[in-house]
Amino acid sequence: MAKMGRPKVEVIKDKTITMRVTPAEYEIIKEYAQSHNLTITQVLQKGVEMVLKTT
């Protein structure tokens, strides 16, 4: 029987970035993520993409 498990991904995300925010900023990000059915990580990734596209 074949080995079961998580499928392999093409691009490995092995780098970590830590960001400190105020409690107010965290609540705004969290509420945005919940209202758009996203994770906080997805919201921040979209923000980084937007900044890089405008540069």
N, CA, C and O atoms as CSV, one atom per row, in Angstrom:
chain,resi,resn,atom,element,x,y,z
A,1,MET,N,N,0.841,-1.178,0.000
A,1,MET,CA,C,0.000,0.000,0.000
A,1,MET,C,C,0.892,1.250,0.000
A,1,MET,O,O,1.934,1.279,0.656
A,2,ALA,N,N,0.472,2.270,-0.737
A,2,ALA,CA,C,1.253,3.502,-0.844
A,2,ALA,C,C,1.250,4.263,0.480
A,2,ALA,O,O,0.306,4.173,1.265
A,3,LYS,N,N,2.318,5.007,0.705
A,3,LYS,CA,C,2.433,5.826,1.911
A,3,LYS,C,C,1.405,6.950,1.873
A,3,LYS,O,O,1.266,7.626,0.854
A,4,MET,N,N,0.697,7.151,2.949
A,4,MET,CA,C,-0.300,8.216,3.018
A,4,MET,C,C,0.294,9.401,3.779
A,4,MET,O,O,1.226,9.244,4.567
A,5,GLY,N,N,-0.251,10.561,3.535
A,5,GLY,CA,C,0.216,11.743,4.253
A,5,GLY,C,C,-0.102,12.996,3.470
A,5,GLY,O,O,-0.816,12.964,2.468
A,6,ARG,N,N,0.428,14.072,3.935
A,6,ARG,CA,C,0.199,15.358,3.280
A,6,ARG,C,C,0.885,15.368,1.920
A,6,ARG,O,O,2.032,14.939,1.799
A,7,PRO,N,N,0.178,15.861,0.881
A,7,PRO,CA,C,0.809,15.920,-0.442
A,7,PRO,C,C,1.970,16.919,-0.467
A,7,PRO,O,O,1.955,17.920,0.250
A,8,LYS,N,N,2.953,16.640,-1.283
A,8,LYS,CA,C,4.110,17.521,-1.418
A,8,LYS,C,C,3.693,18.807,-2.131
A,8,LYS,O,O,2.856,18.782,-3.033
A,9,VAL,N,N,4.280,19.924,-1.722
A,9,VAL,CA,C,4.011,21.208,-2.358
A,9,VAL,C,C,5.176,21.579,-3.268
A,9,VAL,O,O,6.304,21.130,-3.066
A,10,GLU,N,N,4.887,22.405,-4.271
A,10,GLU,CA,C,5.941,22.811,-5.203
A,10,GLU,C,C,6.895,23.815,-4.567
A,10,GLU,O,O,8.112,23.710,-4.723
A,11,VAL,N,N,6.339,24.786,-3.849
A,11,VAL,CA,C,7.162,25.818,-3.221
A,11,VAL,C,C,7.060,25.637,-1.712
A,11,VAL,O,O,5.978,25.757,-1.137
A,12,ILE,N,N,8.177,25.351,-1.083
A,12,ILE,CA,C,8.195,25.136,0.355
A,12,ILE,C,C,8.287,26.477,1.065
A,12,ILE,O,O,9.174,27.281,0.778
A,13,LYS,N,N,7.368,26.715,1.991
A,13,LYS,CA,C,7.375,27.944,2.783
A,13,LYS,C,C,8.048,27.628,4.108
A,13,LYS,O,O,7.397,27.198,5.060
A,14,ASP,N,N,9.354,27.845,4.161
A,14,ASP,CA,C,10.092,27.511,5.369
A,14,ASP,C,C,10.680,28.733,6.082
A,14,ASP,O,O,11.431,28.582,7.045
A,15,LYS,N,N,10.352,29.914,5.627
A,15,LYS,CA,C,10.837,31.146,6.250
A,15,LYS,C,C,9.726,31.740,7.116
A,15,LYS,O,O,8.557,31.716,6.732
A,16,THR,N,N,10.085,32.264,8.266
A,16,THR,CA,C,9.122,32.837,9.197
A,16,THR,C,C,9.415,34.310,9.397
A,16,THR,O,O,10.567,34.719,9.538
A,17,ILE,N,N,8.348,35.104,9.406
A,17,ILE,CA,C,8.453,36.535,9.684
A,17,ILE,C,C,7.556,36.823,10.886
A,17,ILE,O,O,6.399,36.405,10.919
A,18,THR,N,N,8.092,37.533,11.865
A,18,THR,CA,C,7.329,37.889,13.053
A,18,THR,C,C,7.054,39.379,13.014
A,18,THR,O,O,7.922,40.173,12.652
A,19,MET,N,N,5.829,39.756,13.392
A,19,MET,CA,C,5.450,41.160,13.365
A,19,MET,C,C,4.726,41.500,14.662
A,19,MET,O,O,3.816,40.786,15.083
A,20,ARG,N,N,5.133,42.583,15.280
A,20,ARG,CA,C,4.469,43.024,16.503
A,20,ARG,C,C,3.470,44.115,16.156
A,20,ARG,O,O,3.775,45.025,15.386
A,21,VAL,N,N,2.269,44.018,16.733
A,21,VAL,CA,C,1.219,45.005,16.500
A,21,VAL,C,C,0.599,45.397,17.837
A,21,VAL,O,O,0.744,44.690,18.835
A,22,THR,N,N,-0.086,46.521,17.842
A,22,THR,CA,C,-0.803,46.947,19.038
A,22,THR,C,C,-2.077,46.105,19.176
A,22,THR,O,O,-2.526,45.499,18.203
A,23,PRO,N,N,-2.646,46.067,20.354
A,23,PRO,CA,C,-3.911,45.339,20.512
A,23,PRO,C,C,-5.007,45.853,19.562
A,23,PRO,O,O,-5.799,45.065,19.045
A,24,ALA,N,N,-5.048,47.151,19.340
A,24,ALA,CA,C,-6.053,47.721,18.435
A,24,ALA,C,C,-5.835,47.251,17.000
A,24,ALA,O,O,-6.787,46.892,16.307
A,25,GLU,N,N,-4.581,47.253,16.558
A,25,GLU,CA,C,-4.267,46.779,15.202
A,25,GLU,C,C,-4.621,45.304,15.051
A,25,GLU,O,O,-5.146,44.888,14.018
A,26,TYR,N,N,-4.331,44.515,16.086
A,26,TYR,CA,C,-4.636,43.089,16.049
A,26,TYR,C,C,-6.139,42.861,15.909
A,26,TYR,O,O,-6.567,42.012,15.127
A,27,GLU,N,N,-6.936,43.608,16.655
A,27,GLU,CA,C,-8.393,43.454,16.585
A,27,GLU,C,C,-8.923,43.813,15.196
A,27,GLU,O,O,-9.811,43.138,14.675
A,28,ILE,N,N,-8.378,44.876,14.598
A,28,ILE,CA,C,-8.812,45.282,13.259
A,28,ILE,C,C,-8.487,44.186,12.246
A,28,ILE,O,O,-9.320,43.836,11.410
A,29,ILE,N,N,-7.271,43.648,12.328
A,29,ILE,CA,C,-6.855,42.585,11.406
A,29,ILE,C,C,-7.708,41.341,11.620
A,29,ILE,O,O,-8.150,40.712,10.659
A,30,LYS,N,N,-7.938,40.987,12.881
A,30,LYS,CA,C,-8.720,39.789,13.205
A,30,LYS,C,C,-10.162,39.922,12.714
A,30,LYS,O,O,-10.713,38.975,12.153
A,31,GLU,N,N,-10.770,41.079,12.919
A,31,GLU,CA,C,-12.141,41.304,12.465
A,31,GLU,C,C,-12.228,41.267,10.939
A,31,GLU,O,O,-13.173,40.707,10.382
A,32,TYR,N,N,-11.243,41.863,10.265
A,32,TYR,CA,C,-11.216,41.825,8.804
A,32,TYR,C,C,-11.124,40.379,8.317
A,32,TYR,O,O,-11.850,39.978,7.408
A,33,ALA,N,N,-10.234,39.606,8.921
A,33,ALA,CA,C,-10.058,38.210,8.519
A,33,ALA,C,C,-11.345,37.424,8.714
A,33,ALA,O,O,-11.739,36.661,7.832
A,34,GLN,N,N,-12.001,37.595,9.843
A,34,GLN,CA,C,-13.238,36.868,10.115
A,34,GLN,C,C,-14.345,37.260,9.143
A,34,GLN,O,O,-15.080,36.398,8.662
A,35,SER,N,N,-14.470,38.543,8.852
A,35,SER,CA,C,-15.549,38.994,7.972
A,35,SER,C,C,-15.331,38.594,6.520
A,35,SER,O,O,-16.284,38.551,5.742
A,36,HIS,N,N,-14.082,38.298,6.141
A,36,HIS,CA,C,-13.772,37.882,4.771
A,36,HIS,C,C,-13.425,36.391,4.674
A,36,HIS,O,O,-12.927,35.927,3.649
A,37,ASN,N,N,-13.694,35.650,5.752
A,37,ASN,CA,C,-13.410,34.208,5.808
A,37,ASN,C,C,-11.968,33.884,5.427
A,37,ASN,O,O,-11.714,32.985,4.626
A,38,LEU,N,N,-11.033,34.624,6.008
A,38,LEU,CA,C,-9.607,34.414,5.784
A,38,LEU,C,C,-8.926,34.188,7.122
A,38,LEU,O,O,-9.489,34.484,8.176
A,39,THR,N,N,-7.714,33.663,7.069
A,39,THR,CA,C,-6.904,33.604,8.276
A,39,THR,C,C,-6.123,34.914,8.379
A,39,THR,O,O,-6.015,35.663,7.408
A,40,ILE,N,N,-5.590,35.174,9.550
A,40,ILE,CA,C,-4.770,36.374,9.723
A,40,ILE,C,C,-3.564,36.299,8.798
A,40,ILE,O,O,-3.167,37.309,8.217
A,41,THR,N,N,-2.977,35.119,8.655
A,41,THR,CA,C,-1.837,34.940,7.756
A,41,THR,C,C,-2.209,35.308,6.329
A,41,THR,O,O,-1.441,35.985,5.645
A,42,GLN,N,N,-3.380,34.870,5.870
A,42,GLN,CA,C,-3.809,35.185,4.506
A,42,GLN,C,C,-3.999,36.685,4.321
A,42,GLN,O,O,-3.658,37.224,3.268
A,43,VAL,N,N,-4.539,37.366,5.329
A,43,VAL,CA,C,-4.719,38.824,5.249
A,43,VAL,C,C,-3.366,39.511,5.110
A,43,VAL,O,O,-3.196,40.398,4.274
A,44,LEU,N,N,-2.400,39.097,5.936
A,44,LEU,CA,C,-1.080,39.716,5.874
A,44,LEU,C,C,-0.369,39.400,4.562
A,44,LEU,O,O,0.327,40.258,4.020
A,45,GLN,N,N,-0.531,38.186,4.046
A,45,GLN,CA,C,0.072,37.835,2.751
A,45,GLN,C,C,-0.512,38.698,1.639
A,45,GLN,O,O,0.222,39.162,0.767
A,46,LYS,N,N,-1.830,38.919,1.663
A,46,LYS,CA,C,-2.450,39.779,0.653
A,46,LYS,C,C,-1.914,41.211,0.754
A,46,LYS,O,O,-1.691,41.871,-0.261
A,47,GLY,N,N,-1.712,41.683,1.987
A,47,GLY,CA,C,-1.163,43.023,2.182
A,47,GLY,C,C,0.235,43.146,1.613
A,47,GLY,O,O,0.556,44.149,0.976
A,48,VAL,N,N,1.068,42.149,1.832
A,48,VAL,CA,C,2.430,42.158,1.293
A,48,VAL,C,C,2.375,42.133,-0.232
A,48,VAL,O,O,3.126,42.854,-0.889
A,49,GLU,N,N,1.498,41.313,-0.799
A,49,GLU,CA,C,1.359,41.254,-2.263
A,49,GLU,C,C,0.975,42.613,-2.824
A,49,GLU,O,O,1.511,43.039,-3.847
A,50,MET,N,N,0.032,43.308,-2.147
A,50,MET,CA,C,-0.402,44.622,-2.619
A,50,MET,C,C,0.739,45.627,-2.593
A,50,MET,O,O,0.894,46.408,-3.532
A,51,VAL,N,N,1.532,45.618,-1.542
A,51,VAL,CA,C,2.664,46.541,-1.433
A,51,VAL,C,C,3.689,46.247,-2.530
A,51,VAL,O,O,4.205,47.170,-3.160
A,52,LEU,N,N,3.983,44.976,-2.756
A,52,LEU,CA,C,4.990,44.622,-3.756
A,52,LEU,C,C,4.529,44.921,-5.175
A,52,LEU,O,O,5.357,45.207,-6.040
A,53,LYS,N,N,3.225,44.861,-5.433
A,53,LYS,CA,C,2.705,45.173,-6.771
A,53,LYS,C,C,2.788,46.663,-7.072
A,53,LYS,O,O,2.929,47.051,-8.232
A,54,THR,N,N,2.702,47.500,-6.046
A,54,THR,CA,C,2.716,48.958,-6.267
A,54,THR,C,C,4.124,49.526,-6.261
A,54,THR,O,O,4.303,50.720,-6.498
A,55,THR,N,N,5.117,48.710,-5.998
A,55,THR,CA,C,6.487,49.198,-5.934
A,55,THR,C,C,7.182,49.087,-7.267
A,55,THR,O,O,8.350,49.456,-7.387
